Amino acid sequence: EATLDLAERRRIRSAIRELQRQELERDEETLASKRFRPERSSHRQDDKENWPQSQHLEEEQQAALAALSEQLEAITTVEELTKLLRAAGEYEERKLIRAAIRKLRSEEIE
């Protein structure tokens, strides 16, 4: 609200400045606590050391997905694909199976 009293305006402005200062201090404390975490540096080192192993696992997963893709092309019923979908554990596997189901359903519609 608007006020004509200059003293009251000064009190309001100083209260606003005080609240802003407190908020800045809290933000600085939060940032300071996030900046210096020793776990992060060791975690990054682990990632560098395990990179060849994770690369190998990713290649294995790609090979498994390629084999699954070939297997899905041989399946001709939506029921079989639905059973596979329910048994699948990985996101990428489910994604391939859902795509195969959509493909079969579109072929049935045509």
N, C-alpha and C positions, 0 to 999 in steps of 0.2 A: 504494500500500500504506500501511497505517497504521504510524506510528512513535511511540514514546513519548518520544524524545529531543527536547527543546525546541530545542536548537541546530540540529539537523538540520531541524526544521520551519521555523525562521526562514530557513535557507539555501534550502529548497525554495520558500518564499513569495517570497523576494527574486529567485530565478531566474525564477519565474513572472511577477513584476512586470516584470523586465527584458525578457523575451520579449514581453510585452504592449506595453511601451513601444516596442520595436523595430518591432513590427507596426504600431503607430499611426504611427510616423515614416514607414514605407514607404507607408502609405495616404495620409498627408498629402502626401508627395512626388508620388505618382501623381495626386492631385487637383490639386495645384498645376501640374503639367505639362499637365493637360487644361484647366485654366481659361483660360489665356492663349494662345490660338491666333489669330494675326492672320488666318489663312486663312478662318476661319469668318465673321468680320465682313464681309469682302469678298464671300464667297459669298452671304451673305444679301442684300447690296446687289445682286448680279447677279440674284438671284431676283426682287427687286422690279422691276428694270429689264426683265427678260424676261417678267414675268407676262402682259402682254397677248399676247405671242407664244405663250406656252405655252397660254393660254386659247384662242387661235385654233386651235392644233394639236389641242387636245382636242375642240373643236367639229367639226373636220374628221374626226377619228377617230370621233366619234359618228355623223356622217353616213355614213361608210363602213360602219360596223357596221349601220346601218339598211338600207342598200342590200344588204348581204350577207344580212341577215335576210330581205328580200323574195326574193332570189335562192334562198335555201335552201328557201323554201316551194314554189318551182316544181319543185325536184328531187324525184323520186319513188323513187330507188333508193339503197340503202345503199352500193353500190359507188361511185357518183358522189360521195356525201358523204365516203366514206373517202378518195378521191383528193384532194378539197378539203382534208380534214383534214391529210393529209400535206404538202400544199403551203402550208398556212397558216403564217404566221410569228408573228403576235401571239397572245398568250394569250386575249384577248377573242374573237378570231375562232375559235380552236379551241374555246372554251367554247360559242359559238353553234352551231358545227357538231356538236359532241358532243350538244348538246341536241336538234338536229334528228334525229340518228341515233337517239337514244333514243325520240323521238316516233314515227319511222317503224317502229322495231322493236315498239313497243307497239301500233301500229295493225295490224301484221302478225299479232301474237299474237291480237288481238281478232278 
